[in-house]
Amino acid sequence: MDILKRNHVTILGSGSQTLVFGHGFGCDQKMWRLVAPRFADRYRVVLFDYVGSGLSQLDQYDPAKYASLKGYARDLIDVIEALELTNIVFVGHSVSSMIGALASTLHPEYFDRLIMVGPSPRYLNDLPGYYGGFDREDIDELLEMMQLNFSGWASYMAPAAMKNEERGELSEELERQFASRDPRIARQFAEVTFYCDCRDLLSDVQVPTLIMQCADDSIAPLEVGDYLHRHLQGSTLNRMTAKGHYPQLSQPDETYAKIDQYLLIR
């Protein structure tokens, strides 16, 4: 199997170290287009689509494999091994942050650092003691909406996640991204994402990690960033001025600057 075709791998630039960018639920590698190319003058930049997303080979989607985040971590590891990469910096958005964390525990020798943009180890509240932002009923209703009215779910979810009323075109782009997904695959990915619990994984992550916490993020609230910082050894918490869950679109300059600043720290 040609992994590079399966996962629609894109390679930019060259350098002694490779940055691998992973997209979040409902999206694809195009979500990094305003940030990732800026690093191509100093780094080798790798972008890809998880199977079931973007221009990946949809016929390779296996519901059993992708019934947990392990299947998506396997995609990431496959790409790394196909390109014979080591010492990478993995930049993951949203659920991709936990996918990268999981992959780093399976093959720590491949990873130098993790950069998490809008991460969450657990979206559901587990009170007392943990606030993830959603009650079980909230997620159940979203999944039911995806089942009954997929386009309606996309038009509801996009502005709520983007949180940028001044630039409606950003919500419109995100809605198009959501709506373009295969509904069956998107619903399973949503279920895997929003019901996952990666809290026990955090103590196994051994590589330094940057947590980029967005302001007014309805998907990953401030409490989640604080929780990750407390439980990820060697982590750095960096709060952003960007609002919403997609700073790589709404504030690409700030997103680039935060990542670049962290990369310069040795």
C-alpha positions, 0 to 999 in steps of 0.5 A, spaced: 500 500 500 502 506 498 501 510 504 503 517 501 497 516 496 492 513 502 493 519 506 494 524 501 501 526 504 504 533 502 511 535 503 514 542 503 521 545 504 527 542 506 531 542 513 534 538 518 528 537 522 521 535 520 514 538 522 508 534 521 501 537 521 495 534 523 488 536 522 482 536 527 475 532 526 471 534 520 477 538 517 483 536 512 490 539 511 488 545 508 486 548 515 493 549 516 495 552 509 495 559 512 501 557 517 504 551 515 508 553 509 511 559 513 516 554 516 518 551 509 524 555 508 527 552 515 524 545 516 521 540 512 513 540 512 509 534 512 501 535 511 496 529 511 489 527 511 487 521 516 483 516 512 476 518 511 478 525 511 480 530 505 483 527 499 485 521 503 483 514 499 476 513 502 476 506 500 481 504 505 476 506 511 475 501 516 470 502 521 473 497 526 480 500 525 477 507 526 473 506 532 478 509 537 483 514 536 489 508 535 487 507 528 488 515 527 495 514 531 496 508 526 495 513 520 500 518 523 505 512 525 504 510 518 506 516 515 512 517 519 515 510 517 513 511 510 518 517 510 523 514 514 522 520 519 525 521 526 526 527 531 519 530 528 515 536 531 508 534 531 503 539 531 496 537 532 490 541 532 484 539 537 483 531 537 489 531 533 493 533 539 491 527 543 492 522 537 499 525 536 500 524 544 498 517 543 503 516 537 508 518 541 507 513 547 507 508 542 513 510 538 517 515 542 523 515 538 520 518 532 518 524 536 522 530 539 516 535 541 509 535 541 505 542 539 497 542 541 493 547 538 486 547 542 487 540 545 482 536 550 483 529 553 476 529 555 470 533 552 465 530 557 464 533 564 466 528 569 464 532 575 466 533 581 474 534 579 474 535 571 470 540 567 471 538 559 465 543 557 460 538 555 455 534 558 453 527 555 446 529 553 450 535 549 454 530 545 448 525 544 444 531 541 449 533 536 450 526 534 443 525 533 443 531 529 448 529 525 444 522 523 438 526 522 440 532 518 447 532 517 447 539 513 443 542 519 449 540 524 454 543 519 451 550 519 450 549 527 456 547 529 461 551 524 459 558 527 459 555 534 466 552 534 469 558 530 467 564 535 468 569 530 462 573 528 466 579 525 468 574 519 463 570 517 467 567 511 471 563 516 464 560 519 462 559 512 469 555 510 468 551 516 461 549 514 463 547 507 469 543 510 464 539 515 458 538 510 463 535 505 465 529 509 462 523 508 456 523 513 457 516 516 465 517 517 464 523 520 459 521 525 463 515 527 469 520 527 465 525 532 463 519 536 470 517 537 472 524 538 467 527 543 467 520 547 474 519 548 478 519 555 485 520 554 487 523 561 490 516 563 495 517 557 498 523 559 502 521 564 506 516 559 507 522 554 515 523 555 516 528 550 516 536 551 509 539 549 507 546 548 499 547 549 496 553 545 490 555 549 485 559 545 480 564 548 473 563 548 474 556 546 467 552 546 470 546 544 476 546 549 475 551 555 480 554 559 480 549 564 482 543 559 488 547 558 490 548 565 488 540 566 493 538 561 499 543 563 498 540 570 498 532 568 503 533 562 510 533 564 515 538 561 509 542 558 508 549 557 502 552 557 501 558 552 494 562 552 492 565 545 488 572 544 485 568 538 478 566 540 474 560 538 477 553 536 481 555 529 486 560 530 490 557 524 484 560 520 482 566 525 489 568 527 494 565 523 500 570 524 499 569 532 499 561 531 505 561 527 509 566 532 507 562 538 509 555 534 515 559 531 517 561 538 517 555 541 521 551 536 527 556 537 527 554 545 532 548 546 
